[in-house]
Amino acid sequence: MFFRCYASKKHKAKPMIYFVNPTKNTEEALNTTKDRPRSVIIIGAGIAGLCAGIYAQRNGYKSRIYEMHDLPGGLMTAWKRKGYTIDGCIHWLTWSNPKTNYYTLWEEIGLIQGRQILNPEVFLRFEDPDGRIFNFYSDIDRLEQHMLEIGPEDRAFIHEFCSDARAMVGFESPVEGKGSFAGNLFKSLRMLPKMLSVIPKMRKWGPMTLGEFAGKFKNPFLHRVFAELWMTEMSVVGMLFTMALVHDRAAGYPIGGSLPMARAVEKRYCDLGGEICYNCRVEKILVEGDRAVGVQLADGSIQKADAVISAADGHATIFEMLGGRFVDEKIHEIYEEYPLFPPILLVGLGVKRTFPELPGVTGGMNLSLRQPVEVAGMAIKNLDLMVYNFDPTLAPEGKTVLTAMIPTQYNYWKQLEADRERYEAEKERIGIEVIQRLDQRFPGFAGEVEMANVATPMTFEHYTGNWQASFEGFLPTPKAFMARIPKTLPGLESFYMVGQWVQPGGGLPTGLTTGREVVMQLCKKDGVKFR
């Protein structure tokens, strides 16, 4: 069996042809349908689109993915420069512990098999210019002791915070559609006491932002740490759940990074008989009556199907591909009022150094700078730094890749891109200034840099189409964190949305769960037992 991937007019790349051998699983899946496989078009080969495709194939649907880029994974990607690999995504993988309920889902999509998972002693680290260090230890008990040593005047609040984080360790719901009804019922009953203990914690911390949380510390250093470590608008609940996962060794770093995982999921989809058309941009979702019936590509060609699943940018899907025809007050509220993760500038550096003095801090280091870096008219006082000395696959022996993520302004870069010379000069200036600041922290650093690469919000927009170049969609604020964003649109049948635009917070689990849930909805509608 083979399929051909055609390039759109906007992408001048040649057609890409993949040869796929049907597997036994494919044949079994196709035999589950009553008459013939219903066809499904999926827009986007990011993690959400690939997962939707995998579950569609497993359940007897004939699916095809149209992807505007020439690689799978969407934001879960990486690129090589001068022998160094710059990873644009993964810091930690949620549910990376085999004992978690959801680990089997990573296995179902082929992502985690054969991966070496690193669980660090220090998950995050904060450093100020005076040399003071805060280690966000993975172990909650050790973290609590560390916080008490720094701010004994905050003993009561520290104990309350860490106790509630401990209460969340091990909490997760049974996987829907996995196992028998009786088995799932038993799991639900078994988790009931844990759920009853966690719900009050969520109600207590959910409405509180990280900025408000930081303000409760009397100790000035702890106040500064939590005010600068994450985005202050986010809900505290997200941090508590992350702490619980890290403590439970269920948020480790997969050695090799993002792209090998994306390729593994792509392989699982293709092995199931799925088709991917790279360099194929979807410009319009076709609607007849009240049903989605296919797509129109950038080259003008029409592709028909029984159902359409968009794993593409939410704003582009609703307001461009569908022309804003299928919206209600709720959708307008979401896209007009919910704040987004800001776009980022990603500075990748390759250096002749291994940093043996640094622990393997897989969640990143937050460096507070003595001298800010000016980016898009903003004074950047902190660098969110990843020192990948714990992943030898990303750099030649004896060398290391570093990345610095800098939040920035979309409109500034959008306007600047029109003047290519100024655009490139500004990228170079920022790269040089980041190197200079890191040279202050690591003396001799500037002379050891062999590679520098700066990706702007426009880079991410060109390759993923993300609205305002937002890195992870809607920010999990107290209002958005618990919001249920519909995966369908009012008045439109046979159409579904998956990915970070239907679940605030983004991340790989969002792509997996939403892709799976939508295929479950398809199966229920068609009277097919979900596999």
MARGU-548880 format. One record per residue (C-alpha): x, y, z; residue in three letters. Coordinates in steps of 0.2 Angstrom, whole numbers, plus 2048, in hexadecimal, padded with zeros to 3 digits. Layout:
XYZALA
...
END
This chain:
800800800MET
8078117FCPHE
8018237FDPHE
8078337F5ARG
8098447FFCYS
8078537F3TYR
80E8647F7ALA
8038737F7SER
8078827ECLYS
80D88C7FBLYS
81A87E7FEHIS
82587B7F0LYS
82B86A7F7ALA
82A85B7ECLYS
81C84E7F0PRO
8218427FDMET
81D82F7FBILE
81C82380ATYR
81B810808PHE
810808815VAL
80E7F5819ASN
7FD7F1820PRO
7FF7E8831THR
7F47DB839LYS
7ED7E9845ASN
7E87F3835THR
7DF7E482EGLU
7D67E083FGLU
7D17F3840ALA
7CA7F482FLEU
7C07E4832ASN
7B77ED841THR
7AC7F8835THR
79B7F282FLYS
79D7F681CASP
7AD800818ARG
7B980B821PRO
7B281C824ARG
7BE82981ESER
7C6837829VAL
7D0846824ILE
7DC84C832ILE
7E385E831ILE
7F585E838GLY
80285183DALA
80685884EGLY
80484C85DILE
7F184F85DALA
7EF84B84BGLY
7FA83C84BLEU
7F183585BCYS
7E0838853ALA
7E682F844GLY
7ED82084DILE
7DC81D857TYR
7D2820847ALA
7DD81283EGLN
7DB80784DARG
7C880884CASN
7C680583AGLY
7C6816833TYR
7CF81B823LYS
7D982A828SER
7E483681FARG
7EE845827ILE
7F285581ETYR
80185E825GLU
80886F820MET
81A86B825HIS
82685D81FASP
828855831LEU
81C84D83DPRO
81985484FGLY
81486684DGLY
81C86F85CLEU
82385E862MET
832860857THR
845864856ALA
85286A849TRP
864867846LYS
871875844ARG
884871842LYS
88386084AGLY
878866859TYR
86586285BTHR
85A870861ILE
84B86986AASP
83C874868GLY
83086B874CYS
83285E881ILE
838862893HIS
82E85489BTRP
822846896LEU
8138458A1THR
80E8338A6TRP
81F82C8A2SER
81E8208B1ASN
81880F8ABPRO
80D80D8BBLYS
80281B8B5THR
7F18188ADASN
7F582389ETYR
80781B89ATYR
7FE80E890THR
7F781C885LEU
809821880TRP
80C80F87CGLU
7FC80E871GLU
80381C866ILE
815815866GLY
81D82486ELEU
82581D87EILE
82C80C879GLN
83E80B87AGLY
84081C882ARG
84C81F890GLN
84482A89DILE
84E8368A8LEU
84683B8B8ASN
8518498C0PRO
85584C8D2GLU
85285F8CFVAL
8438638C3PHE
8458768C2LEU
8528828C8ARG
8518958CBPHE
86189F8CCGLU
8628B28D0ASP
8718BD8CBPRO
8788BC8DDASP
87A8AA8DCGLY
86B8A58E6ARG
8648948E0ILE
85388C8E2PHE
85287A8DEASN
8408748DAPHE
8448628DFTYR
83A8548D8SER
83784C8E9ASP
82A8568F2ILE
831852903ASP
8428598FEARG
83A8688F5LEU
83186C905GLU
84186B910GLN
84A876903HIS
83C883904MET
83C883917LEU
84F886917GLU
84D89590CILE
83D89C914GLY
839896925PRO
82D8A4928GLU
82289C91BASP
82188B924ARG
80E88A925ALA
80B88F913PHE
81988490CILE
813875916HIS
801878910GLU
8078798FEPHE
81286A8FECYS
80585F907SER
7F88638FAASP
80585F8ECALA
80884E8F5ARG
7F584B8F6ALA
7F584B8E3MET
80383E8E0VAL
7FB82F8D7GLY
7EB8388D2PHE
7E58348C1GLU
7D482E8BASER
7D281D8B1PRO
7D581D89FVAL
7C481E895GLU
7C2811888GLY
7D0806890LYS
7CA7F5897GLY
7B97EF89BSER
7AB7F88A3PHE
7AD7EE8B3ALA
7C07F18B4GLY
7BE8048B1ASN
7B08058BELEU
7BC7FC8CBPHE
7CA8088C7LYS
7BE8178C9SER
7B88108DALEU
7CA80D8DFARG
7CF81F8DBMET
7C08278E3LEU
7C882A8F4PRO
7D78328EBLYS
7CB83D8E1MET
7C18428F0LEU
7D28488F8SER
7D88518E9VAL
7C885B8E4ILE
7C98678F3PRO
7DB86A8EFLYS
7D686F8DDMET
7C887A8E3ARG
7D48838EFLYS
7E38868E3TRP
7DA8868D2GLY
7D48988D4PRO
7E589E8D9MET
7F28A58CCTHR
8048A28CELEU
8068B48D1GLY
7FA8B48DFGLU
8038A48E6PHE
8148AD8E5ALA
80D8BC8EFGLY
8098B18FELYS
81B8AE902PHE
8238B990FLYS
8348B490AASN
83A8C08FCPRO
8448B28F3PHE
8368A68F3LEU
82A8B38EDHIS
8368B78DFARG
8398A58DAVAL
8268A18D8PHE
8238B28D0ALA
8308AF8C2GLU
83089C8C0LEU
82089B8B6TRP
8138A68AEMET
80A8AF8BCTHR
7F98AE8B4GLU
7F989B8B5MET
7EF8918C2SER
7F88898D0VAL
7F08798CDVAL
7FB8768BEGLY
80A8778C9MET
80386C8D6LEU
7FF85E8CAPHE
8108608C2THR
81985E8D3MET
80F84E8D6ALA
8138478C5LEU
82684B8C7VAL
8268448D9HIS
81E8348D2ASP
82B8338C5ARG
81D8358B8ALA
8248458AFALA
83583F8A9GLY
84084589ATYR
84183988BPRO
853838885ILE
85483D873GLY
84784A874GLY
83884F86ASER
83B84A857LEU
83E83785APRO
82E836864MET
82583F856ALA
82C833849ARG
827824854ALA
81582A855VAL
81682D842GLU
81C81B83FLYS
80E81484AARG
80181D840TYR
80981882FCYS
80A806835ASP
7F8806838LEU
7F580B826GLY
7F381D828GLY
7F882A81BGLU
80183A81EILE
802848810CYS
811854815TYR
81386580DASN
80086680BCYS
7F7875813ARG
7E5874816VAL
7DD885812GLU
7CA881813LYS
7BF87481CILE
7B1870810LEU
79F870817VAL
78F86980EGLU
77F86D817GLY
78486C829ASP
79285F827ARG
7A585F825ALA
7A8855815VAL
7BB858811GLY
7C886680EVAL
7CF871801GLN
7E2871800LEU
7ED8807FCALA
7F08797EAASP
7DD87A7E7GLY
7DA8677E8SER
7CB8607F1ILE
7CC8527FDGLN
7BC84A803LYS
7B883F813ALA
7AA83A81EASP
7B184482DALA
7BE851830VAL
7C9853840ILE
7D4863842SER
7E486284CALA
7E9872844ALA
7E988484CASP
7D8887854GLY
7D689984FHIS
7DB89583DALA
7CF88683DTHR
7C088F843ILE
7C28A083CPHE
7CB89D82BGLU
7C988B825MET
7B688C82BLEU
7B489E828GLY
7AE8A183AGLY
79D89A835ARG
79B88E843PHE
79E898853VAL
79389C863ASP
7968A8871GLU
7A189B87ALYS
7AD89A86CILE
7AE8AD86AHIS
7B18AE87DGLU
7BF8A187CILE
7C88A986ETYR
7C68BB873GLU
7C98B9886GLU
7D38AA88ATYR
7E68AF88BPRO
7F28A6881LEU
80489F885PHE
80F8AD87EPRO
8198A986EPRO
82B8A6872ILE
83C8A986BLEU
84789986CLEU
85A89C86CVAL
86388C869GLY
87688B86DLEU
88387D86BGLY
89287E876VAL
8A3875879LYS
89F87288BARG
895865895THR
89186E8A5PHE
8958608B2PRO
89186C8C0GLU
87F86D8BCLEU
8728608C0PRO
8678588B2GLY
8598658B4VAL
84D85F8A7THR
83F86B8ABGLY
84B87A8A8GLY
8558888B1MET
84E8998B4ASN
85D8A58B4LEU
8598B68BBSER
8648C38B1LEU
86E8D18B8ARG
86D8DA8A7GLN
85C8D789EPRO
85C8D288BVAL
8508DE881GLU
8458D4876VAL
8368DC86CALA
8378EB877GLY
8368E1887MET
8448DF894ALA
8468CD897ILE
84C8CA8A8LYS
84C8B78A9ASN
8528AA89DLEU
84889989DASP
85888E899LEU
85987C895MET
86B875897VAL
86A86488ETYR
87985C895ASN
86E84E89BPHE
86A849889ASP
87A84387FPRO
87084086FTHR
86E85386CLEU
88085886AALA
891850865PRO
89B848873GLU
8A2855880GLY
89686287ALYS
88486987FTHR
875871878VAL
86C87F882LEU
85C88787ETHR
855897885ALA
84289A883MET
83D8AD884ILE
82B8B3884PRO
8298C0877THR
81C8CB86DGLN
8148C385DTYR
8108D4854ASN
8228DA856TYR
8298CB84DTRP
81B8CB840LYS
81F8DD83BGLN
8328DB83CLEU
8318CB830GLU
82C8D7822ALA
83E8DE822ASP
8488CE821ARG
8598D7824GLU
8538DF834ARG
84B8CF839TYR
85B8C5837GLU
8658D2840ALA
8598D384FGLU
85A8C0850LYS
86D8C1850GLU
86E8CF85DARG
8638C5869ILE
86D8B5867GLY
87D8BF86BILE
8758C787AGLU
86F8B6881VAL
8818AF87FILE
8888BE888GLN
87C8BC897ARG
8808A9898LEU
8938AE897ASP
8908B78A7GLN
8898A88AFARG
89589B8A7PHE
8A68A48A5PRO
8AE8A0894GLY
89D89B88DPHE
89D8A887EALA
8AE8A0878GLY
8A788F878GLU
89789286DVAL
89888885DGLU
88688A857MET
87889785AALA
867897853ASN
8588A2857VAL
84689D853ALA
8398AB854THR
8268AA856PRO
8268AB843MET
83089B842THR
82389284CPHE
81489A842GLU
81B895831HIS
81D883837TYR
80E880842THR
80288E83DGLY
7FE892850ASN
7F48A1853TRP
7FE8B0859GLN
80C8A3859ALA
80689D86ASER
81188F870PHE
804885879GLU
7F388C876GLY
7E9893884PHE
7F1897894LEU
7EA88C8A3PRO
7E489B8ADTHR
7D88988BBPRO
7CA89B8B0LYS
7D08918A1ALA
7D88828ABPHE
7C88798AEMET
7BF87F89FALA
7B7873893ARG
7BA878881ILE
7AF86F875PRO
7B7864868LYS
7A986785CTHR
7A2877855LEU
78F87C856PRO
785878847GLY
79386D83ELEU
79285A83DGLU
7A084E83ASER
7AD85A840PHE
7B985A84FTYR
7C7863856MET
7D685C860VAL
7E6863868GLY
7EB871873GLN
7DD87D86DTRP
7D0872875VAL
7D9870886GLN
7E287E88EPRO
7F387A894GLY
7F9872884GLY
807865885GLY
80885387DLEU
7FB84B889PRO
7EE857881THR
7F2851870GLY
7F183F875LEU
7E1840880THR
7D784B874THR
7DB841865GLY
7D683186EARG
7C6839874GLU
7C083F863VAL
7C282E85BVAL
7B882786AMET
7AA833865GLN
7AB82E853LEU
7AA81B858CYS
79B81F864LYS
792828856LYS
79581A84AASP
79180C856GLY
7A3805855VAL
7AB7FE865LYS
7BA809869PHE
7CB800868ARG
END
